[in-house]
């Protein structure tokens, strides 16, 4: 009986097209800044944090079974601001595809599909550092949850519509032993427990050479104050490709993104002192592949200061978090090359940050090496 069972299992595995393959991505940084520390011009957990740093080593494993089952696990290793190695489990999920009606389901830990950048790993960023809005509105490592996600997609002649809804819990992050009041306030304003996210993505190809993408996003959930945070955003990108859908040739992408969030809060020592604080932010960018292996990038970002709040005794106003107005201009030049049969790159970037405290200039040289296949499970 055991022999028959083993033979039946072996036959079923032989009939299935099973692939298990690793992927490895390395990002190293050399840089300098006029700011007092790299933290003053950073924000995301994987932004450059020292003059020389391991920005990220992504180690991933991919599973594909025919066209209906897939899975992905990704661990990132990096050096923190104290130059010590740290490890983080970014994603570990399974996905059922080709469900009748155009549905697919993901379950486990995943980067939420919200906005232009949140679901993209470090090695896929167009610039050395994350968009300001990603860390300011979604979290120090962006927004990732342990939960379930449902996506429905309908394809048309030259367009498609994809609707995604996810529900899950935000994993707890290890807190610094000595966290200042400002950092704690900013952390409390973010999603900290149950959260629901939705994204509607509409794509339209005017022709093989002109592509448009429009995204509408929303997120609602609990925050660190024990009240609610809600977020809304809209994003748009246009891409022109010289060779259309065929690889190679020049290409040009321009895009923009707008975020708005509202954070409810209550004072820990006085429950009568409560209110809400709102904030906006936007980003515009362009990337131009002017030669086969060269890409020039330009990005401008603006984060609005806080508004709203709650009036307390004495006429003062208390806010859910402290945040000052901030502008950033970034210029990048990327050279791509083949390394171990994979597309790798070297990137030179200059950034200028402006706040009420003054102006800061930063320059970075980033090295990115990719190993393995490019088709990671998403």
Long-range contacts (C-beta under 8 A, 24 or more apart in sequence): 16-65, 16-66, 17-64, 17-65, 17-66, 18-63, 18-64, 18-65, 19-62, 19-63, 19-64, 19-65, 20-61, 20-62, 20-63, 20-64, 21-61, 21-62, 21-372, 21-373, 22-59, 22-60, 22-61, 22-62, 22-372, 23-58, 23-59, 23-60, 23-61, 23-62, 23-370, 23-371, 23-372, 23-373, 23-376, 24-57, 24-58, 24-59, 24-60, 24-370, 24-371, 24-372, 25-56, 25-57, 25-58, 25-60, 25-121, 25-122, 25-123, 25-368, 25-369, 25-370, 25-371, 26-56, 26-57, 26-58, 26-367, 26-368, 26-369, 26-370, 26-371, 27-54, 27-55, 27-56, 27-57, 27-122, 27-123, 27-366, 27-367, 27-368, 28-52, 28-53, 28-54, 28-55, 28-366, 28-367, 29-53, 29-54, 29-55, 29-128, 29-364, 29-365, 29-366, 29-367, 30-364, 30-365, 31-128, 31-362, 31-363, 31-364, 31-365, 32-362, 32-363, 33-360, 33-361, 33-362, 33-363, 34-360, 34-361, 34-362, 35-353, 35-360, 35-362, 37-81, 38-81, 38-362, 39-81, 40-353, 40-360, 41-351, 41-353, 41-360, 41-362, 42-129, 43-129, 43-130, 43-132, 43-135, 43-136, 43-140, 44-129, 44-130, 44-134, 44-135, 44-140, 44-141, 44-142, 45-88, 45-135, 45-140, 45-141, 46-76, 46-78, 46-122, 46-130, 46-141, 47-128, 47-129, 47-130, 47-135, 48-128, 48-129, 48-362, 48-364, 49-79, 49-80, 49-81, 50-79, 50-81, 50-83, 53-78, 53-79, 53-83, 54-78, 54-79, 54-85, 55-122, 55-366, 56-122, 56-123, 58-90, 58-121, 58-122, 58-123, 60-376, 62-373, 62-375, 62-376, 62-377, 63-94, 63-377, 64-377, 67-97, 67-98, 68-96, 68-97, 68-98, 69-94, 69-95, 69-96, 69-97, 70-94, 70-95, 70-97, 70-377, 71-95, 71-377, 72-376, 72-377, 72-378, 74-121, 76-121, 76-122, 88-141, 90-121, 90-141, 90-144, 91-144, 95-377, 101-152, 102-152, 102-153, 102-154, 103-150, 103-151, 103-152, 104-150, 104-151, 104-153, 105-148, 105-149, 105-150, 105-151, 106-148, 106-149, 106-151, 106-166, 107-147, 107-148, 107-149, 108-146, 109-144, 109-145, 109-146, 109-171, 110-144, 110-145, 110-147, 110-149, 110-166, 111-142, 111-143, 111-144, 112-143, 112-144, 112-145, 112-149, 112-166, 112-197, 112-219, 113-149, 113-151, 113-164, 113-166, 113-197, 113-199, 114-138, 114-143, 114-197, 114-199, 114-217, 114-219, 114-233, 115-215, 115-217, 115-233, 115-235, 115-257, 115-259, 116-215, 116-235, 116-237, 116-255, 116-257, 117-142, 118-142, 118-143, 119-378, 123-368, 123-370, 126-285, 126-287, 126-297, 126-299, 126-332, 127-297, 127-299, 127-330, 127-332, 127-347, 127-349, 128-332, 128-347, 128-349, 128-364, 128-366, 129-330, 129-349, 129-351, 129-364, 131-257, 131-283, 131-299, 131-301, 132-281, 132-283, 132-301, 132-303, 132-326, 132-328, 133-233, 133-257, 133-259, 133-281, 133-282, 133-283, 133-301, 133-303, 136-259, 136-279, 136-281, 136-303, 136-323, 137-231, 137-233, 137-259, 137-261, 137-279, 137-281, 138-190, 138-191, 138-231, 139-170, 139-190, 139-191, 140-173, 140-187, 141-173, 143-170, 143-191, 143-195, 143-197, 143-219, 144-170, 144-171, 145-169, 145-170, 145-171, 145-195, 145-197, 146-171, 158-204, 158-205, 158-206, 159-202, 159-203, 159-204, 159-205, 160-202, 160-203, 161-200, 161-201, 161-202, 161-203, 162-199, 162-200, 162-201, 162-202, 162-203, 163-198, 163-199, 163-200, 163-201, 164-197, 164-198, 164-199, 164-200, 164-201, 165-196, 165-197, 165-198, 166-196, 166-197, 166-198, 167-194, 167-195, 167-196, 168-194, 168-195, 169-193, 169-194, 169-195, 170-195, 170-221, 182-322, 185-319, 185-320, 185-321, 185-322, 186-321, 186-322, 186-323, 187-224, 188-223, 188-224, 188-225, 188-265, 188-320, 188-321, 189-223, 189-224, 189-225, 189-229, 189-263, 189-265, 189-277, 189-320, 189-321, 190-223, 190-224, 190-229, 191-219, 191-221, 191-222, 191-223, 191-229, 192-221, 192-222, 192-223, 192-224, 193-221, 193-222, 194-221, 194-222, 195-219, 195-220, 195-221, 195-222, 196-220, 196-221, 207-244, 208-241, 208-244, 208-245, 209-240, 209-241, 209-242, 209-244, 210-238, 210-239, 210-240, 211-238, 211-239, 211-240, 211-241, 212-236, 212-237, 212-238, 213-237, 213-238, 213-239, 223-263, 223-264, 223-265, 225-263, 225-264, 225-265, 225-266, 225-320, 226-266, 227-263, 227-264, 227-265, 227-266, 227-274, 228-264, 229-261, 229-262, 229-263, 229-264, 230-261, 230-262, 231-259, 231-260, 231-261, 231-262, 232-259, 232-260, 232-261, 233-257, 233-258, 233-259, 233-260, 234-258, 248-292, 250-288, 250-289, 250-290, 250-291, 251-288, 251-289, 252-286, 252-287, 252-288, 252-289, 253-286, 253-287, 253-288, 254-284, 254-285, 254-286, 255-284, 255-285, 255-286, 256-282, 256-283, 256-284, 256-285, 257-282, 257-283, 257-284, 258-282, 262-308, 263-320, 263-321, 264-320, 265-310, 265-319, 265-320, 267-318, 273-310, 273-312, 273-318, 274-310, 275-308, 275-309, 275-310, 275-311, 275-318, 275-319, 275-320, 276-308, 276-309, 276-310, 276-320, 277-306, 277-307, 277-308, 277-309, 277-319, 277-320, 277-321, 278-306, 278-307, 278-308, 279-303, 279-304, 279-305, 279-306, 279-307, 279-323, 280-304, 293-335, 293-336, 293-337, 294-333, 294-334, 294-335, 294-336, 295-333, 295-334, 295-336, 296-332, 296-333, 296-334, 297-330, 297-331, 297-332, 297-333, 297-334, 298-330, 298-331, 298-332, 299-328, 299-329, 299-330, 299-332, 300-327, 300-328, 300-329, 300-330, 301-326, 301-327, 301-328, 301-330, 302-326, 302-327, 302-328, 303-327, 324-355, 324-356, 324-357, 325-355, 325-356, 326-353, 326-354, 326-355, 327-353, 327-354, 327-355, 328-352, 328-353, 328-354, 339-369, 339-370, 340-369, 340-371, 342-369, 342-370, 342-371, 342-372, 342-374, 343-370, 343-374, 344-368, 344-369, 344-370
